Amino acid sequence: MKTVSGVLLILIASVSAVAQMSDASTAVRELVTTFEAALQAKDLIKIERLVSPGILVFENGYRNDGWPDFRDHHLIPEFKQLPGSYTSSIVKIDVSGDMAWAYSRMYRAHRNNREQPDVWTVYVLRRESGKWNIVVLNWSVRRVNG
């Protein structure tokens, strides 16, 4: 009887752990999706709520340290450029405890050739005060001539 009880406890704990990981994966997916939509909308207020104050951003050899640097020296100048419409899709999410990573691909909406994404995005997230935040962001932008 003790063996059966022990096995049942382990089974219940395993199911609970899987459910928590599934919930965390869903929360991370929602955060990444919301972040990418906020970029499209150029919504700095929403973006700020999704990132850690100390976010570290890399893009093709350039770096931004912290939210003010990212906002003032990356997002604001980029948002002033001609608007571009992108579609994106999350490729993978991996959650382990209070850390997670994900990556997505983005395509210009008007491009017919979808073999090569225009942007690969890698997210590193951490649960801070019970809430997921983006702590590292890496954009790899495919440069095309013309």
C-alpha positions, 0 to 999 in steps of 0.5 A, a space after each residue: 500500500 505504501 508503494 502504491 501511495 508513493 507512486 501516486 504521489 510521484 504521479 500527481 507531482 509529475 502531472 502538477 509540474 507538467 501543468 505548471 510548465 505548460 502554464 509558463 510556456 503559455 505565459 511566455 508565448 503571450 508575452 512574446 506575442 504581445 511584445 511583437 504586437 507592441 513593436 508593430 503598434 510602436 507602443 513604448 508604454 506597452 513595451 516598457 511593461 514587458 521588459 526588465 528595466 535592465 534589458 540588454 539588447 543586441 542587434 547586428 553588432 550594436 548593444 543597448 544597456 537598460 530600458 532608457 538606452 533601448 527606448 531612446 537610442 533604438 526604438 524611438 529612432 527606429 519608430 521614426 523611420 518609414 512604417 513597415 508591416 511584419 508578420 511573425 511566428 514563434 518557432 520555439 519556447 523553452 521554460 525552466 523554472 524562472 528562466 525561459 527562452 524563445 525565438 521567432 521569425 519575422 517577415 515583411 508582410 508584402 514579401 512573397 518569398 518566405 524562405 528566409 525571414 527578414 528578422 530572427 529574434 531571440 528572447 531570454 526571459 526571467 520571472 521577476 516578482 511573479 511576472 515574466 519579463 524580457 531580460 535579453 533580446 537579440 535581433 538578427 536582421 537579414 540585410 538585402 540589397 536594394 
